[in-house]
Amino acid sequence: MFGLGMPELIIIMVIVLMIFGAGRLSEIGGAIGKGIKSFKRSVNEPDAAGIAEKSGTQGEKVS
């Protein structure tokens, strides 16, 4: 994995832990997780404009 072995990854994690602290790491992880979840949801849910273009009802209004 990019030439990094387990000892190198452990050293990097220890340095990151020392810089940010345990509390801040959990906040960062949570924010990244929410961002990924939101991105996946937006990719999987088609928007109204995309549906209208595919179905040919682009100029029609829906009541």
VMD Tcl script that builds the backbone (N, CA, C; Angstrom):
set m [mol new atoms 189]
animate dup $m
set s [atomselect $m all]
$s set {name element resname resid chain x y z} {
  {N N MET 1 A 0.851 -1.188 0.000}
  {CA C MET 1 A 0.000 0.000 0.000}
  {C C MET 1 A 0.885 1.235 0.000}
  {N N PHE 2 A 1.245 1.714 -1.160}
  {CA C PHE 2 A 2.054 2.920 -1.361}
  {C C PHE 2 A 3.417 2.819 -0.685}
  {N N GLY 3 A 3.909 1.625 -0.478}
  {CA C GLY 3 A 5.217 1.448 0.129}
  {C C GLY 3 A 5.244 1.684 1.628}
  {N N LEU 4 A 4.083 1.787 2.263}
  {CA C LEU 4 A 4.019 1.988 3.704}
  {C C LEU 4 A 3.666 0.672 4.379}
  {N N GLY 5 A 4.499 0.272 5.312}
  {CA C GLY 5 A 4.218 -0.932 6.073}
  {C C GLY 5 A 3.490 -0.598 7.364}
  {N N MET 6 A 3.241 -1.606 8.154}
  {CA C MET 6 A 2.530 -1.409 9.424}
  {C C MET 6 A 3.301 -0.485 10.380}
  {N N PRO 7 A 4.628 -0.637 10.538}
  {CA C PRO 7 A 5.343 0.275 11.459}
  {C C PRO 7 A 5.219 1.751 11.047}
  {N N GLU 8 A 5.295 2.013 9.751}
  {CA C GLU 8 A 5.182 3.400 9.288}
  {C C GLU 8 A 3.789 3.963 9.558}
  {N N LEU 9 A 2.754 3.139 9.314}
  {CA C LEU 9 A 1.387 3.592 9.567}
  {C C LEU 9 A 1.154 3.861 11.045}
  {N N ILE 10 A 1.715 3.032 11.915}
  {CA C ILE 10 A 1.569 3.245 13.361}
  {C C ILE 10 A 2.244 4.547 13.771}
  {N N ILE 11 A 3.434 4.810 13.244}
  {CA C ILE 11 A 4.143 6.056 13.565}
  {C C ILE 11 A 3.339 7.263 13.090}
  {N N ILE 12 A 2.774 7.191 11.890}
  {CA C ILE 12 A 1.958 8.291 11.373}
  {C C ILE 12 A 0.737 8.510 12.255}
  {N N MET 13 A 0.065 7.437 12.660}
  {CA C MET 13 A -1.116 7.564 13.522}
  {C C MET 13 A -0.763 8.168 14.875}
  {N N VAL 14 A 0.375 7.795 15.450}
  {CA C VAL 14 A 0.799 8.362 16.733}
  {C C VAL 14 A 1.058 9.858 16.584}
  {N N ILE 15 A 1.709 10.260 15.507}
  {CA C ILE 15 A 1.990 11.685 15.280}
  {C C ILE 15 A 0.683 12.459 15.110}
  {N N VAL 16 A -0.259 11.904 14.330}
  {CA C VAL 16 A -1.554 12.564 14.138}
  {C C VAL 16 A -2.291 12.665 15.463}
  {N N LEU 17 A -2.242 11.621 16.275}
  {CA C LEU 17 A -2.893 11.634 17.593}
  {C C LEU 17 A -2.285 12.708 18.488}
  {N N MET 18 A -0.969 12.865 18.427}
  {CA C MET 18 A -0.315 13.879 19.247}
  {C C MET 18 A -0.673 15.291 18.771}
  {N N ILE 19 A -0.831 15.472 17.483}
  {CA C ILE 19 A -1.131 16.807 16.949}
  {C C ILE 19 A -2.570 17.199 17.251}
  {N N PHE 20 A -3.526 16.331 16.938}
  {CA C PHE 20 A -4.940 16.683 17.051}
  {C C PHE 20 A -5.567 16.310 18.387}
  {N N GLY 21 A -5.104 15.274 19.034}
  {CA C GLY 21 A -5.708 14.824 20.280}
  {C C GLY 21 A -6.858 13.862 20.011}
  {N N ALA 22 A -7.191 13.057 20.996}
  {CA C ALA 22 A -8.197 12.009 20.821}
  {C C ALA 22 A -9.593 12.591 20.577}
  {N N GLY 23 A -9.969 13.628 21.285}
  {CA C GLY 23 A -11.296 14.223 21.124}
  {C C GLY 23 A -11.493 14.823 19.753}
  {N N ARG 24 A -10.485 15.507 19.276}
  {CA C ARG 24 A -10.576 16.157 17.966}
  {C C ARG 24 A -10.609 15.128 16.840}
  {N N LEU 25 A -9.905 13.997 17.008}
  {CA C LEU 25 A -9.908 12.956 15.981}
  {C C LEU 25 A -11.295 12.358 15.807}
  {N N SER 26 A -12.027 12.183 16.901}
  {CA C SER 26 A -13.380 11.639 16.779}
  {C C SER 26 A -14.300 12.625 16.053}
  {N N GLU 27 A -14.124 13.927 16.292}
  {CA C GLU 27 A -14.914 14.942 15.582}
  {C C GLU 27 A -14.592 14.941 14.089}
  {N N ILE 28 A -13.319 14.845 13.756}
  {CA C ILE 28 A -12.896 14.829 12.351}
  {C C ILE 28 A -13.440 13.584 11.660}
  {N N GLY 29 A -13.343 12.433 12.324}
  {CA C GLY 29 A -13.861 11.190 11.752}
  {C C GLY 29 A -15.358 11.250 11.523}
  {N N GLY 30 A -16.086 11.819 12.473}
  {CA C GLY 30 A -17.529 11.959 12.323}
  {C C GLY 30 A -17.907 12.872 11.175}
  {N N ALA 31 A -17.175 13.965 11.036}
  {CA C ALA 31 A -17.452 14.903 9.945}
  {C C ALA 31 A -17.155 14.273 8.589}
  {N N ILE 32 A -16.075 13.523 8.508}
  {CA C ILE 32 A -15.746 12.846 7.245}
  {C C ILE 32 A -16.801 11.808 6.922}
  {N N GLY 33 A -17.246 11.053 7.929}
  {CA C GLY 33 A -18.289 10.046 7.717}
  {C C GLY 33 A -19.597 10.658 7.241}
  {N N LYS 34 A -19.998 11.782 7.841}
  {CA C LYS 34 A -21.228 12.457 7.415}
  {C C LYS 34 A -21.103 12.979 5.986}
  {N N GLY 35 A -19.935 13.488 5.647}
  {CA C GLY 35 A -19.719 13.986 4.297}
  {C C GLY 35 A -19.806 12.878 3.256}
  {N N ILE 36 A -19.212 11.727 3.561}
  {CA C ILE 36 A -19.265 10.595 2.635}
  {C C ILE 36 A -20.690 10.085 2.499}
  {N N LYS 37 A -21.410 10.011 3.611}
  {CA C LYS 37 A -22.805 9.546 3.591}
  {C C LYS 37 A -23.669 10.493 2.755}
  {N N SER 38 A -23.480 11.782 2.931}
  {CA C SER 38 A -24.242 12.770 2.169}
  {C C SER 38 A -23.918 12.683 0.680}
  {N N PHE 39 A -22.653 12.486 0.356}
  {CA C PHE 39 A -22.248 12.369 -1.040}
  {C C PHE 39 A -22.877 11.137 -1.682}
  {N N LYS 40 A -22.832 10.002 -1.004}
  {CA C LYS 40 A -23.423 8.773 -1.546}
  {C C LYS 40 A -24.923 8.933 -1.738}
  {N N ARG 41 A -25.597 9.582 -0.782}
  {CA C ARG 41 A -27.036 9.794 -0.894}
  {C C ARG 41 A -27.364 10.689 -2.092}
  {N N SER 42 A -26.585 11.741 -2.297}
  {CA C SER 42 A -26.862 12.642 -3.411}
  {C C SER 42 A -26.563 11.986 -4.757}
  {N N VAL 43 A -25.615 11.078 -4.799}
  {CA C VAL 43 A -25.306 10.374 -6.041}
  {C C VAL 43 A -26.409 9.371 -6.365}
  {N N ASN 44 A -26.940 8.696 -5.354}
  {CA C ASN 44 A -27.943 7.652 -5.567}
  {C C ASN 44 A -29.347 8.192 -5.799}
  {N N GLU 45 A -29.664 9.380 -5.301}
  {CA C GLU 45 A -30.997 9.957 -5.465}
  {C C GLU 45 A -31.008 10.877 -6.686}
  {N N PRO 46 A -31.758 10.513 -7.719}
  {CA C PRO 46 A -31.827 11.399 -8.889}
  {C C PRO 46 A -32.615 12.661 -8.553}
  {N N ASP 47 A -32.161 13.778 -9.081}
  {CA C ASP 47 A -32.882 15.027 -8.824}
  {C C ASP 47 A -34.033 15.180 -9.818}
  {N N ALA 48 A -34.913 16.107 -9.558}
  {CA C ALA 48 A -36.111 16.292 -10.383}
  {C C ALA 48 A -35.759 16.675 -11.819}
  {N N ALA 49 A -34.721 17.485 -12.019}
  {CA C ALA 49 A -34.342 17.892 -13.372}
  {C C ALA 49 A -33.836 16.700 -14.170}
  {N N GLY 50 A -33.099 15.820 -13.542}
  {CA C GLY 50 A -32.588 14.643 -14.230}
  {C C GLY 50 A -33.704 13.698 -14.626}
  {N N ILE 51 A -34.719 13.553 -13.799}
  {CA C ILE 51 A -35.855 12.687 -14.116}
  {C C ILE 51 A -36.661 13.296 -15.252}
  {N N ALA 52 A -36.871 14.620 -15.211}
  {CA C ALA 52 A -37.671 15.288 -16.242}
  {C C ALA 52 A -37.005 15.174 -17.605}
  {N N GLU 53 A -35.693 15.297 -17.650}
  {CA C GLU 53 A -34.986 15.207 -18.922}
  {C C GLU 53 A -35.066 13.795 -19.490}
  {N N LYS 54 A -34.978 12.792 -18.654}
  {CA C LYS 54 A -35.007 11.413 -19.129}
  {C C LYS 54 A -36.388 10.988 -19.589}
  {N N SER 55 A -37.440 11.487 -18.904}
  {CA C SER 55 A -38.777 11.054 -19.243}
  {C C SER 55 A -39.412 11.907 -20.348}
  {N N GLY 56 A -38.782 12.994 -20.722}
  {CA C GLY 56 A -39.307 13.831 -21.800}
  {C C GLY 56 A -40.346 14.833 -21.350}
  {N N THR 57 A -40.462 15.087 -20.075}
  {CA C THR 57 A -41.441 16.037 -19.545}
  {C C THR 57 A -40.771 17.313 -19.078}
  {N N GLN 58 A -39.745 17.722 -19.764}
  {CA C GLN 58 A -38.976 18.860 -19.329}
  {C C GLN 58 A -39.794 20.157 -19.347}
  {N N GLY 59 A -40.623 20.371 -20.347}
  {CA C GLY 59 A -41.381 21.608 -20.458}
  {C C GLY 59 A -42.704 21.597 -19.716}
  {N N GLU 60 A -43.136 20.470 -19.222}
  {CA C GLU 60 A -44.436 20.373 -18.562}
  {C C GLU 60 A -44.315 20.704 -17.084}
  {N N LYS 61 A -45.384 21.295 -16.533}
  {CA C LYS 61 A -45.421 21.590 -15.107}
  {C C LYS 61 A -46.192 20.485 -14.409}
  {N N VAL 62 A -45.726 20.112 -13.244}
  {CA C VAL 62 A -46.397 19.087 -12.447}
  {C C VAL 62 A -47.248 19.767 -11.398}
  {N N SER 63 A -48.514 19.417 -11.313}
  {CA C SER 63 A -49.414 20.047 -10.347}
  {C C SER 63 A -49.408 19.296 -9.044}
}
mol reanalyze $m
mol bondsrecalc $m
mol representation Tube
mol addrep $m
